[in-house]
């Protein structure tokens, strides 16, 4: 039994060294029918966010303090940008899946897609005022963006080195908004 296992491992190593191909699970998922649930999840989240921001979110934002409203506005823009970029990536993969575009065309077009839209974090001034439904949308969008980014890196290779915790990175725009709010806050 141990000899058989050793032989199998040796054969696998020889095949890998002799040009054997490694199976990329992300590539298999992106270019198969198992892509559809990811596509549906992403597009569903885009729709949910749009409905929230146009309805319940608009009402909730009017009840926030100036600081909370400013953070809500900035985070809404980041949420929308993040989801539009993810949706663009998903649409490109769907086009490749259906044969409308070649993988090379998709790779060329997807270079325009940014999968690194950061977010403020829970210790940002005013974060605790944000509605729970809104925070849930932000967190779900960050998880989806991270998943899509990992799949993109595995399928197409990592063109630029990005932090694995994009949602927690410092954001210069957010930092400036925080500074302005602190400077001009009314006690």
Phi, psi and omega in degrees: 000313180294322178297318179297318178297315178299318178296318179298317179295318179296318178296319179296318180294320179295318179296320179294320179288337183264030176090014176299144183265135175278137178276124176264113183296321180296318179296317179298320180291317183294323185254040177213181179294340180286358175285331186305315179298322178295316178301312180297320178298313181297312181291327176296320179293322176301314180295316179298317180296317180298315179298317181296310184296327180277343184241261184305320181295320179298318179293315182295324182295329181291342181267356183277156173294172179302315179297312179298319180294322178294314178297318179300316180297314180295316181291327176298318178295318179295319178300312181297315179299313181302313183291325178292323178292317178297317179298320178299315179299314181298319179295321177296318180294322178296320178298321178292319179299320184274356179086006179288333179224151174278165177298324178295319177297317179298314180300321179293314181290323184289347176298339179276348184271131179256122179248040183224028180291117183282178178220154170296173180233171189293352174259010175288143179302127179093351183301319183293346176276339186295142180298143181302321179297322180291314179300321178300316178299317180299312182295319178295322180292324178294319178296317179296317178299318180296318179296312181297319180297317178298317179296318180299316180295322180288319183284314187253351182090151181275103181292319180229149181278124180240152175295144177284347181242063185301322183297342184254000181291157174292139180240117184302321180294313179299319179298320179293319178298317178299316178298316179297317178298320179293318182294321186252009180295140178263128183286000000 
